[in-house]
Structures are given as structure tokens and as C-alpha cells.
Amino acid sequence: MMATTPTRSPRRMTPEARRAQLVSAALDLYGRRSPEEVAIEDVTRAADVSRALFYRYFSSMEELHVAALGSVADELIERVALPADGPLAEQLGEALDVFLDVVQRHGSAYVALLRSGSVISTGATDALVDGVRDHIVDLLCVRGGVPGPSRLQLMTLRGWVALVEGSALSWLEADREPDRDRLRGWLVEQLFAMLAVTVRCDDGPGAQEGATMPSAFGTSR
């Protein structure tokens, strides 16, 4: 049997392509181990490049971590959306499917992105997480027809996003249990239930303007 020759990295690439290659190599490694366990040597070996070439693009492993986690956050922001048409429950389910797709593909990187206790957690990674959260909350406000939600409604939406994040972490760590369909349906119902409680309790500034949000969500089911 003839031995196979490992595929080698192209010697010449544009700076953007080379940087993307290193980020991709890091994310691939994160799929098999936690980011804290990945060293420069692991990345250069996986990308088939020299250590010197690595330092042309990243000053440290920490900088590569932020770039790699940033690509996960960017993918979430780019892909998670709520179409303007159709029942909201279906739209939320589709958006959660996309979210869980990304989470599942980048499991260890997603865990590191969300865990403030991670050794690679920095102000930069915190900003990435906040960007994803703000994107999802903004989508919900637009779909609910409330550009200026009340304080309690905003707290409700942010609380639901935190629930989605925490549930995704628990789901990954529990070997994808409960099954994905049940998790998705439960998260959708949680949002409806949380908004129903909020409309009963909300009498603060902005509540009247935001009163259409629960009905927009509820009647779209």
C-alpha cells in the first residue's frame, strides 16, 4: 500500500487568507480540546506554517484566541435572524436552530467565549459576547414592533438571551440532552411565558409604548 502524503499549506497566500487559515486551524483544534490547552506549536503544526510566520499575523496566542472567538461571534450575528413573515414561534425555532448549529460546531470555542472564568477571558471577549446579545435583543424588539421597549421588557429579553446561552452551555456539557427539538421548543415557550409575566407586572416608564410586544409575540404563535 502506498503511503499518502499529507496535504501541505500553500506557500503563498494573501495576508487575509493566511490569517483566516490560522484562525480556522485554531477553531478546528478548539473542536477537540479547550482553547486553554491549545499552544502556538499546535496551531503552526495544524496549519503547516512556521512559528515565525505565525508571529507575522498574531503577537501572541491570546490575540489568536480573540480572533478565533470573534469569528464565532461574527457568525452568530451574521446568521441568526428573524424573518418578517410567518408565525413567530416558527421564526424563533429557526433562529434557535441556527444558533445551536453554530454552538454545536464550535463547542469548546463557544464555551470559552461565554465563560468569564476562562483564562482567555478578556475585555475583548466580553465585548464580543455583548455584541451577540445586543444583536439578538435588537432583533426581538424589531420583530415585536417595539423600537423602545420598557425597562422590564428589555430586562425580560436580555434575561431570555441569558437563558438561551446558559441552556446551550448545559446542553453541550450534557452530551446534547435533552434532544435538540425539545430544547428548542422549551426555549421558545420560555420567551412567551416570560413576556406574559412582564405584561402583568409592567407599569413603569415606556410600558404603554411597549405594550404591543407581548401581543405581537402572542398572537403570532
N, C-alpha and C positions, 0 to 999 in steps of 0.2 A: 504494500500500500504506500502510495506516495505521500510524503509529509506536506501539509498545507503551509503556505507562507502567510504569516499574519499580515493583515492589511495595514499599511503604513500611512501615516498622516501626510497629506500633500506638503511638499517643501515650501511652496509659495502660495500664500493666501493673502487676501486683503486684511488690513488690521481689524476691520469689523468682523470678518469671517473667522479670523483666528481667535479673537476674543470670545465670539459666540461658541467656538469649538471648546474652549477651556471651560466656559460656563456649562455647556452641555455635558462635558466629561464629569464635572463636579456633580451635577444633578443625577447623572447615571450612578455615580458612586453613592450618593445620598440614598438612592433607592435600595441599597444593600446594607448600609450602615448609617449611623447617626453622623451629622456633619462634624461634630466634635472629634470623631475618630478618623477623619479624612485629612491627610497631610499633603504637602506640596508634591512630594515624591509620588504619591498615589495618583494625583491629577496628571502630572507630566508623563507618567507611565501609561495611563489610560489614553491620553491624547497623543502619545508618541512624539513628545517635544522635549527640548532640553529645559533644565532649570533656568538657564539664562533667558530663554525665550519667554518663559512664564513671567519673569520679572519685568519684561518689556510692557506687559499689559496689566499686571497687578503687583502692588507693592508688598502685599502680604496675603496669607491665606484668609485672613479676616476680610480683606477687601473682596476677594473672590466669593466668600460666603455671602456677603451683602449683595453682590451682583447676581449670584445664583438665586438667592431668595427673592430678589427683586424681580427676576424673570417669572417666578411663580406668582407673585402678587400681580404683575402686569397681565399674566394670562387670565387670572381670575377677573380682573377689571375688564379686560377685553371681551371675555366670553360670557360672563354672567349678565344676562339681560332679561327684561320683561317686555314681551311684545305688547303692542297696544290693543290687539284684538284677542278674543277668546275668553273663556272663563278664567278668572284669576287663579283658582285652585290649580288648574292645569298649567298655567304660566309659571306659578311658583314651583310646581313639581318639576317642570322642565329646567328652570333655573337651578333648582337644587340638584338635579341630575348632573348638570354641567359642573356645578361646584364640587360635587362628590367625585366626578371623573378626575378633576384636577387634583383633588386631595388624595385620591387613591393612587394616581400615577406618581405623585411626588410626596409620598407618605412621610418619610423622615424629614424632608425639607419643610413640609408643611408644619410638622410638629415643632421643629426648631423655630420656624417663623412666628408661631403663636406663643411659645413658651418663654415668658420673660425671664425665667430662671435659667435658661440655656446659657452656656458660657459664650455663645456667639451673639447673644442678645445685645444690641446697642441702640443708641438713639435712632440710627438709620433704619434698623429693622423695625423698631417701634413705629416709625413714620410709615413704613411700608404697610404694616398691619392696619394702621389708622386709615390709610388711603383706600384699602379694600372695604373696610367698614363703612366709610363715608359714601363710597360708591353705591353700596347695596342700600343704605338708608335713603339716599337720594332717589334711587330707582323706585323704592316703595312709596316715597312721597309723591313722585310724579304720577305713578300708576294709581295712587289713591286720590289724585286730584287735589292735593293739598301742598302747595309750594311752601306754605308757612305753618307747619304743624304746631299744636300747642306743646307746652313743655312736657306734659305727661305722655302725649302721643310720641314725641321724639324719644323720650326715655323708653317707651314701650318698644319702638322699632329697634333702638340700639340694644335693648335687652334681648330681643329676639335674635338679632345678629350674633350676640354673645352666646346665646343658647345653641345656635347653629354651629358656631366654632367649637364650643366645648363638646357638643354631641359628636361632631366629626372626629375630634381627638379620641374620645372614648370608644367610638366605633372602630377606629383604626387599631387601638390597643386591645380591643376585644375580638380581634380577628373577624371584623365585619359582621358582628352580631349586635342587634337584630339584623335581619336581612334588609337589604337596601330599600326595597319598596315600602316596608313597614316604617323604617326610619324617615323616609321622605314624607310619607303620609302623616306621620306623627308631627313632624316639624311644621307642615302646612296647617294642621289643626291647632297647633300651639299658637301660631300667629293670630288666627281668627279668635281663639279664646282670650288671648291677651288683649286684643283690641276691644273685645266685648266688655271686659272688665274695665278698661280705661274709659270707655264712653260713659259708664255708670258713675265713675269717680271724678271725672274731669270737669271742674268748674273754674279753672284758672284762666289767666290771660291767653287769648288765642284759641280757647276751646270751641267757640262758636264757629270760627273760620275753619277749624279742623274737624268739625262735626261730620263732615261729609266723608271722611276717610273710612270709618267703620262701615257705613252703608255701602260705600263703593266696594269695599272688600267683601262685605257680607252678601250683597245682592249678586256678586259675580260668581258665587260658588255654584 
